[in-house]
Amino acid sequence: MKKTKKPVRKTLKARKPAPKKPARKARPAPRPKAPAPGRSADIQFTGVPMRVERTSPATVIEWPRTLVHHHTYGLLSPFFEGLKKGVLRATRCPNPTCEEKRFWLPPRADCPDCLSRMEWVELKNPVIGEVFTFTHVEYPGHGIEISYPYYQIDVRIPGAATVMKGYLIRGEAKIGMKVRAAYRTKKPTNTILDLYWEPVE
């Protein structure tokens, strides 16, 4: 009687799991450089500039966060395009029966009072305002892409129906102090951070 061979079982080697990539740590804001004697340090942008995907019919930027978010500035695109050119643009209601004749800054696409489509006006440089109120920000939390501490300021501009919020690039904020609008035209971020305020010295 012939002996039958037992079937040979092949054992598969378990695959080693792919090595886990280390979790990406949030990049801390760089510590500001020591200012020159008699001068305070400028506030610095610490993030990554937004990439402009298109400018027509409206500006669209790529907003990379946990997921890439595609955000359009829509009818407010002229405001952000102006910042890159060193120009501050506001809107005004063209309706002659509207009671509000002053300009709006930040701009509005439609009039909050009569709902008419607004028209654009370009403010003449230099744009001078005064600090209406301010907050000294020691630690702004995650997502703020400028160095800190910094002064967040509300600026009252002659002829404006609104109070414009922004930040002081250098110095110490005081209520009533004169400030001038300035722009990040070199390597713009394509965000509101391209507009900042500096003391009128």
Backbone as CSV, one residue per row, in Angstrom:
resi,resn,N_x,N_y,N_z,CA_x,CA_y,CA_z,C_x,C_y,C_z
1,MET,0.846,-1.185,0.000,0.000,0.000,0.000,0.882,1.235,0.000
2,LYS,0.570,2.150,-0.954,1.387,3.352,-1.079,1.041,4.357,0.012
3,LYS,2.121,4.935,0.478,1.912,5.986,1.483,1.625,7.305,0.767
4,THR,0.666,8.001,1.263,0.356,9.325,0.677,1.079,10.410,1.474
5,LYS,1.622,11.331,0.721,2.329,12.443,1.377,1.332,13.445,1.940
6,LYS,1.632,13.893,3.108,0.782,14.926,3.717,0.949,16.254,2.967
7,PRO,-0.134,16.945,2.731,-0.006,18.239,2.031,0.819,19.229,2.854
8,VAL,1.695,19.861,2.142,2.556,20.845,2.817,1.833,22.187,2.846
9,ARG,1.675,22.736,4.020,1.026,24.040,4.157,2.075,25.144,4.126
10,LYS,1.829,26.065,3.242,2.748,27.195,3.172,2.265,28.281,4.124
11,THR,3.142,28.714,4.921,2.787,29.796,5.862,3.260,31.123,5.290
12,LEU,2.371,32.054,5.272,2.719,33.384,4.763,3.256,34.232,5.899
13,LYS,4.323,34.908,5.593,4.891,35.804,6.595,4.013,37.056,6.703
14,ALA,3.735,37.412,7.909,2.923,38.619,8.127,3.696,39.848,7.681
15,ARG,3.010,40.700,6.966,3.658,41.923,6.519,3.807,42.889,7.685
16,LYS,4.927,43.511,7.695,5.137,44.510,8.740,4.289,45.747,8.415
17,PRO,3.622,46.285,9.416,2.836,47.500,9.149,3.748,48.654,8.760
18,ALA,3.226,49.490,7.878,4.010,50.653,7.449,4.304,51.530,8.650
19,PRO,5.522,52.026,8.707,5.853,52.877,9.871,4.977,54.117,9.898
20,LYS,4.512,54.427,11.078,3.655,55.594,11.225,4.482,56.859,11.115
21,LYS,3.918,57.812,10.328,4.593,59.096,10.222,4.330,59.885,11.491
22,PRO,5.342,60.540,11.966,5.124,61.335,13.181,4.110,62.435,12.920
23,ALA,3.272,62.674,13.908,2.235,63.707,13.777,2.890,65.057,13.536
24,ARG,2.300,65.784,12.611,2.853,67.088,12.280,2.513,68.086,13.368
25,LYS,3.523,68.606,13.967,3.302,69.556,15.049,3.028,70.935,14.479
26,ALA,2.154,71.653,15.150,1.862,73.021,14.736,3.116,73.859,14.892
27,ARG,3.400,74.644,13.870,4.596,75.464,13.909,4.387,76.656,14.829
28,PRO,5.196,76.778,15.854,5.007,77.918,16.768,5.397,79.218,16.093
29,ALA,4.778,80.280,16.504,5.112,81.584,15.945,6.542,81.944,16.333
30,PRO,7.308,82.462,15.369,8.693,82.817,15.703,8.742,83.935,16.720
31,ARG,9.748,83.878,17.551,9.914,84.932,18.544,10.400,86.187,17.836
32,PRO,9.808,87.328,18.141,10.221,88.556,17.455,11.667,88.908,17.764
33,LYS,12.338,89.481,16.751,13.720,89.904,16.940,13.759,91.105,17.882
34,ALA,14.874,91.220,18.550,15.036,92.351,19.464,15.054,93.638,18.649
35,PRO,14.247,94.634,19.022,14.204,95.879,18.251,15.467,96.699,18.449
36,ALA,15.720,97.591,17.495,16.833,98.516,17.621,16.556,99.469,18.773
37,PRO,17.602,100.010,19.369,17.393,100.939,20.496,16.473,102.085,20.111
38,GLY,15.479,102.328,20.959,14.543,103.412,20.714,13.420,103.080,19.753
39,ARG,13.329,101.810,19.307,12.288,101.431,18.336,11.717,100.082,18.736
40,SER,10.404,99.946,18.639,9.760,98.683,18.968,9.751,97.778,17.738
41,ALA,9.654,96.470,17.967,9.700,95.501,16.870,8.402,95.517,16.080
42,ASP,8.520,95.348,14.747,7.339,95.246,13.893,6.672,93.895,14.098
43,ILE,5.352,93.853,13.981,4.608,92.600,14.010,4.818,91.900,12.675
44,GLN,5.117,90.604,12.702,5.456,89.845,11.495,4.362,88.854,11.136
45,PHE,4.172,88.625,9.831,3.291,87.563,9.345,4.006,86.231,9.520
46,THR,3.330,85.236,10.106,3.986,83.957,10.413,3.374,82.790,9.650
47,GLY,2.376,83.024,8.817,1.708,81.935,8.114,2.240,81.713,6.717
48,VAL,1.421,81.101,5.881,1.754,80.829,4.487,0.806,81.642,3.619
49,PRO,1.318,82.427,2.655,0.420,83.208,1.800,-0.571,82.315,1.059
50,MET,-1.793,82.804,0.920,-2.813,82.051,0.198,-2.541,82.124,-1.300
51,ARG,-2.671,80.999,-2.004,-2.445,80.959,-3.443,-3.711,81.407,-4.165
52,VAL,-3.552,82.362,-5.088,-4.689,82.850,-5.864,-4.942,81.889,-7.016
53,GLU,-6.144,81.325,-7.073,-6.492,80.388,-8.134,-7.014,81.100,-9.369
54,ARG,-7.792,82.155,-9.173,-8.307,82.928,-10.296,-8.716,84.300,-9.798
55,THR,-8.807,85.227,-10.718,-9.224,86.586,-10.358,-10.476,87.006,-11.114
56,SER,-10.956,86.182,-12.046,-12.147,86.516,-12.808,-13.114,85.335,-12.832
57,PRO,-14.388,85.548,-12.619,-15.068,86.834,-12.402,-14.921,87.363,-10.990
58,ALA,-14.329,86.563,-10.090,-14.078,87.006,-8.719,-12.825,86.312,-8.220
59,THR,-12.173,86.899,-7.231,-10.964,86.309,-6.679,-11.303,85.042,-5.902
60,VAL,-10.569,83.969,-6.189,-10.715,82.708,-5.462,-9.343,82.324,-4.952
61,ILE,-9.235,82.067,-3.643,-7.962,81.654,-3.067,-8.062,80.227,-2.544
62,GLU,-6.923,79.562,-2.498,-6.862,78.226,-1.899,-6.523,78.403,-0.430
63,TRP,-7.360,77.860,0.428,-7.219,78.079,1.870,-6.854,76.752,2.522
64,PRO,-5.558,76.425,2.633,-5.184,75.104,3.163,-5.270,75.054,4.680
65,ARG,-6.111,74.198,5.161,-6.190,73.944,6.592,-6.147,72.425,6.743
66,THR,-6.906,71.839,7.651,-6.950,70.385,7.748,-7.394,69.806,6.410
67,LEU,-8.392,70.440,5.822,-8.813,70.149,4.448,-8.588,71.419,3.642
68,VAL,-8.329,71.257,2.352,-8.162,72.437,1.511,-9.535,73.036,1.253
69,HIS,-9.673,74.306,1.582,-10.950,75.001,1.441,-10.804,76.034,0.341
70,HIS,-11.713,76.018,-0.634,-11.694,76.985,-1.726,-12.708,78.075,-1.404
71,HIS,-12.194,79.257,-1.177,-13.019,80.361,-0.676,-13.022,81.497,-1.685
72,THR,-14.188,81.993,-2.045,-14.268,83.122,-2.965,-14.584,84.413,-2.214
73,TYR,-13.935,85.478,-2.625,-14.247,86.787,-2.077,-15.442,87.423,-2.793
74,GLY,-15.889,86.800,-3.868,-17.101,87.236,-4.551,-17.080,88.710,-4.926
75,LEU,-18.154,89.412,-4.589,-18.290,90.821,-4.954,-17.340,91.732,-4.172
76,LEU,-16.671,91.187,-3.157,-15.700,91.978,-2.389,-14.274,91.811,-2.916
77,SER,-14.109,91.128,-4.045,-12.782,90.903,-4.630,-11.998,92.195,-4.869
78,PRO,-12.628,93.292,-5.343,-11.859,94.522,-5.567,-11.143,95.035,-4.319
79,PHE,-11.710,94.772,-3.136,-11.057,95.209,-1.894,-9.709,94.523,-1.728
80,PHE,-9.682,93.187,-1.889,-8.447,92.427,-1.672,-7.444,92.643,-2.812
81,GLU,-7.942,92.846,-4.017,-7.044,93.168,-5.126,-6.396,94.528,-4.900
82,GLY,-7.146,95.445,-4.313,-6.605,96.771,-4.023,-5.493,96.738,-2.993
83,LEU,-5.641,95.888,-1.970,-4.612,95.811,-0.933,-3.258,95.434,-1.525
84,LYS,-3.248,94.532,-2.495,-1.990,94.104,-3.115,-1.332,95.236,-3.909
85,LYS,-2.134,96.230,-4.272,-1.625,97.372,-5.032,-1.368,98.587,-4.141
86,GLY,-1.582,98.416,-2.832,-1.379,99.532,-1.920,-2.508,100.542,-1.955
87,VAL,-3.735,100.050,-2.192,-4.900,100.926,-2.305,-5.995,100.419,-1.370
88,LEU,-6.636,101.337,-0.657,-7.743,100.982,0.221,-9.050,101.370,-0.469
89,ARG,-9.886,100.367,-0.733,-11.154,100.588,-1.424,-12.319,100.370,-0.469
90,ALA,-13.303,101.243,-0.551,-14.509,101.153,0.272,-15.711,101.131,-0.667
91,THR,-16.897,100.970,-0.110,-18.118,101.017,-0.919,-19.044,102.108,-0.400
92,ARG,-19.866,102.621,-1.310,-20.823,103.671,-0.962,-22.136,103.362,-1.666
93,CYS,-23.228,103.694,-1.032,-24.551,103.455,-1.623,-24.837,104.523,-2.678
94,PRO,-25.168,104.093,-3.915,-25.453,105.068,-4.978,-26.911,105.552,-5.003
95,ASN,-27.739,104.970,-4.124,-29.164,105.314,-4.123,-29.353,106.731,-3.563
96,PRO,-29.856,107.667,-4.370,-29.994,109.061,-3.886,-31.003,109.213,-2.749
97,THR,-31.912,108.248,-2.598,-32.913,108.350,-1.523,-32.437,107.695,-0.224
98,CYS,-31.267,107.033,-0.261,-30.733,106.387,0.951,-30.198,107.457,1.897
99,GLU,-30.484,107.315,3.162,-30.057,108.321,4.137,-28.559,108.272,4.410
100,GLU,-27.932,107.104,4.252,-26.500,106.970,4.567,-25.648,107.366,3.365
101,LYS,-24.954,108.490,3.488,-24.132,109.004,2.392,-22.642,108.695,2.594
102,ARG,-22.273,108.224,3.779,-20.866,107.936,4.045,-20.462,106.610,3.402
103,PHE,-19.141,106.345,3.330,-18.671,105.084,2.757,-18.551,104.017,3.836
104,TRP,-18.530,102.765,3.398,-18.472,101.616,4.293,-17.108,100.936,4.190
105,LEU,-16.488,100.700,5.338,-15.204,100.028,5.408,-15.143,99.257,6.722
106,PRO,-15.074,97.917,6.725,-14.957,97.033,5.574,-16.113,97.226,4.593
107,PRO,-15.848,96.951,3.316,-16.869,97.190,2.303,-18.028,96.207,2.390
108,ARG,-19.163,96.634,1.899,-20.353,95.786,1.785,-20.728,95.682,0.308
109,ALA,-21.174,94.499,-0.116,-21.615,94.337,-1.496,-22.954,95.035,-1.720
110,ASP,-23.801,95.000,-0.700,-25.119,95.622,-0.779,-25.316,96.543,0.412
111,CYS,-26.074,97.609,0.210,-26.302,98.590,1.271,-27.106,97.952,2.405
112,PRO,-26.608,98.023,3.637,-27.355,97.450,4.767,-28.666,98.179,5.051
113,ASP,-28.800,99.418,4.546,-29.994,100.208,4.838,-31.095,100.038,3.787
114,CYS,-30.717,100.157,2.491,-31.745,100.106,1.440,-31.579,98.916,0.504
115,LEU,-30.529,98.117,0.715,-30.264,96.892,-0.049,-29.869,97.134,-1.503
116,SER,-29.501,98.377,-1.849,-29.009,98.656,-3.202,-27.609,98.080,-3.371
117,ARG,-27.254,97.723,-4.598,-25.884,97.273,-4.876,-24.937,98.457,-4.707
118,MET,-23.885,98.265,-3.930,-22.963,99.352,-3.612,-22.038,99.654,-4.798
119,GLU,-21.430,100.854,-4.783,-20.425,101.214,-5.765,-19.089,101.404,-5.044
120,TRP,-17.993,101.151,-5.789,-16.661,101.206,-5.186,-16.096,102.624,-5.239
121,VAL,-15.411,102.996,-4.141,-14.668,104.254,-4.091,-13.267,103.941,-3.599
122,GLU,-12.307,104.655,-4.145,-10.904,104.441,-3.775,-10.459,105.584,-2.870
123,LEU,-10.002,105.253,-1.673,-9.578,106.286,-0.732,-8.192,106.787,-1.112
124,LYS,-8.014,108.079,-0.995,-6.752,108.695,-1.369,-5.704,108.448,-0.293
125,ASN,-4.519,107.992,-0.715,-3.413,107.794,0.225,-2.764,109.122,0.566
126,PRO,-2.291,109.304,1.792,-2.362,108.328,2.892,-3.734,108.358,3.567
127,VAL,-4.195,107.176,3.973,-5.455,107.061,4.711,-5.122,107.165,6.199
128,ILE,-5.571,108.240,6.810,-5.254,108.504,8.222,-6.525,108.320,9.055
129,GLY,-6.397,107.591,10.146,-7.498,107.427,11.086,-6.989,107.573,12.501
130,GLU,-7.852,107.313,13.469,-7.422,107.361,14.860,-7.943,106.126,15.583
131,VAL,-7.191,105.696,16.581,-7.559,104.499,17.342,-8.792,104.811,18.181
132,PHE,-9.861,104.067,17.908,-11.118,104.229,18.649,-11.073,103.406,19.939
133,THR,-10.585,102.176,19.822,-10.365,101.307,20.978,-9.329,100.262,20.585
134,PHE,-8.791,99.538,21.560,-7.756,98.555,21.241,-7.754,97.436,22.281
135,THR,-7.109,96.331,21.908,-6.877,95.207,22.805,-5.430,94.780,22.677
136,HIS,-4.745,94.612,23.795,-3.385,94.088,23.767,-3.469,92.567,23.833
137,VAL,-3.107,91.900,22.750,-3.249,90.453,22.638,-1.924,89.791,23.024
138,GLU,-1.914,89.131,24.171,-0.711,88.438,24.630,-0.540,87.098,23.927
139,TYR,-1.650,86.349,23.827,-1.618,85.056,23.155,-2.930,84.863,22.414
140,PRO,-2.918,84.903,21.088,-4.174,84.869,20.333,-4.761,83.485,20.135
141,GLY,-4.007,82.428,20.410,-4.509,81.076,20.168,-4.133,80.573,18.786
142,HIS,-4.557,79.350,18.490,-4.181,78.690,17.243,-4.844,79.359,16.043
143,GLY,-4.098,79.483,14.958,-4.670,79.983,13.711,-4.381,81.440,13.414
144,ILE,-3.854,82.195,14.382,-3.498,83.587,14.127,-2.106,83.616,13.504
145,GLU,-2.009,84.193,12.312,-0.777,84.080,11.533,0.064,85.348,11.568
146,ILE,0.119,85.978,12.725,1.066,87.063,12.941,1.733,86.829,14.292
147,SER,2.919,87.409,14.433,3.645,87.239,15.680,2.921,87.983,16.802
148,TYR,3.183,87.605,18.003,2.512,88.199,19.147,3.511,88.339,20.285
149,PRO,3.219,89.182,21.252,1.991,89.967,21.455,1.850,91.086,20.415
150,TYR,0.603,91.542,20.211,0.344,92.629,19.274,-0.880,93.402,19.744
151,TYR,-1.093,94.555,19.143,-2.266,95.367,19.453,-3.300,95.210,18.343
152,GLN,-4.473,94.720,18.710,-5.616,94.728,17.792,-6.318,96.057,17.998
153,ILE,-6.522,96.788,16.920,-7.076,98.137,17.054,-8.325,98.307,16.195
154,ASP,-9.220,99.161,16.662,-10.366,99.614,15.879,-10.064,101.046,15.470
155,VAL,-10.166,101.320,14.170,-9.743,102.610,13.627,-10.947,103.379,13.096
156,ARG,-11.099,104.601,13.580,-12.156,105.475,13.079,-11.557,106.343,11.978
157,ILE,-12.172,106.279,10.779,-11.675,106.999,9.614,-12.676,108.084,9.242
158,PRO,-12.222,109.314,9.027,-13.156,110.394,8.658,-13.945,110.035,7.393
159,GLY,-15.246,110.202,7.449,-16.116,109.930,6.306,-16.651,108.519,6.247
160,ALA,-16.219,107.647,7.177,-16.670,106.249,7.174,-17.871,106.070,8.081
161,ALA,-18.801,105.227,7.643,-19.987,104.918,8.443,-19.695,103.838,9.469
162,THR,-18.522,103.272,9.407,-18.155,102.129,10.237,-16.803,102.360,10.888
163,VAL,-16.432,101.453,11.787,-15.114,101.476,12.421,-14.347,100.257,11.912
164,MET,-13.154,100.479,11.367,-12.364,99.422,10.729,-11.468,98.733,11.747
165,LYS,-11.516,97.407,11.751,-10.665,96.634,12.657,-9.365,96.263,11.957
166,GLY,-8.267,96.219,12.717,-6.978,95.842,12.143,-5.969,95.604,13.252
167,TYR,-4.690,95.714,12.899,-3.657,95.550,13.919,-2.551,96.568,13.697
168,LEU,-1.895,96.921,14.786,-0.813,97.900,14.765,0.490,97.168,14.496
169,ILE,1.226,97.609,13.486,2.434,96.898,13.071,3.586,97.097,14.062
170,ARG,3.563,98.232,14.745,4.625,98.506,15.728,4.127,99.548,16.723
171,GLY,4.825,99.641,17.824,4.510,100.671,18.800,3.428,100.257,19.777
172,GLU,3.032,101.207,20.594,2.036,100.979,21.639,0.770,101.748,21.308
173,ALA,-0.350,101.049,21.296,-1.629,101.683,20.942,-2.143,102.543,22.086
174,LYS,-2.744,103.658,21.715,-3.409,104.533,22.677,-4.671,105.068,22.022
175,ILE,-5.726,105.196,22.797,-6.976,105.723,22.254,-6.756,107.159,21.782
176,GLY,-7.195,107.410,20.547,-7.053,108.746,19.976,-5.783,108.941,19.169
177,MET,-4.833,107.983,19.221,-3.585,108.165,18.480,-3.850,108.071,16.981
178,LYS,-3.099,108.839,16.191,-3.238,108.834,14.745,-2.472,107.645,14.150
179,VAL,-3.129,106.959,13.229,-2.505,105.818,12.548,-2.743,105.947,11.046
180,ARG,-1.831,105.331,10.287,-1.889,105.399,8.826,-2.016,103.996,8.256
181,ALA,-2.875,103.811,7.265,-3.023,102.516,6.607,-1.764,102.198,5.808
182,ALA,-1.302,100.962,5.917,-0.139,100.488,5.158,-0.468,99.104,4.608
183,TYR,0.302,98.669,3.613,-0.092,97.488,2.855,1.100,96.566,2.626
184,ARG,0.817,95.268,2.629,1.835,94.268,2.317,1.757,93.982,0.821
185,THR,2.476,94.771,0.030,2.441,94.620,-1.428,3.522,93.658,-1.924
186,LYS,4.585,93.461,-1.128,5.601,92.468,-1.468,5.240,91.164,-0.755
187,LYS,5.132,90.088,-1.513,4.716,88.784,-0.989,3.402,88.912,-0.218
188,PRO,2.332,89.380,-0.859,1.050,89.523,-0.163,0.496,88.171,0.269
189,THR,-0.284,88.180,1.327,-0.885,86.952,1.856,-2.227,86.644,1.201
190,ASN,-2.780,87.627,0.461,-4.103,87.511,-0.159,-5.208,87.382,0.888
191,THR,-4.983,87.966,2.056,-5.973,87.984,3.130,-6.040,89.407,3.699
192,ILE,-6.886,89.595,4.698,-7.023,90.898,5.345,-5.729,91.318,6.029
193,LEU,-4.812,90.365,6.271,-3.546,90.703,6.915,-2.640,91.531,6.006
194,ASP,-3.029,91.716,4.748,-2.273,92.598,3.857,-2.533,94.063,4.160
195,LEU,-3.472,94.350,5.041,-3.726,95.713,5.512,-3.338,95.778,6.988
196,TYR,-2.493,96.733,7.315,-2.143,96.957,8.720,-2.033,98.450,8.964
197,TRP,-1.802,98.830,10.196,-1.765,100.245,10.567,-0.460,100.549,11.268
198,GLU,0.087,101.714,10.983,1.324,102.135,11.628,1.125,103.521,12.226
199,PRO,1.842,103.809,13.302,1.678,105.111,13.952,2.096,106.249,13.022
200,VAL,1.375,107.346,13.087,1.782,108.553,12.350,2.805,109.264,13.218
201,GLU,4.038,109.223,12.787,5.126,109.748,13.622,5.564,111.124,13.136
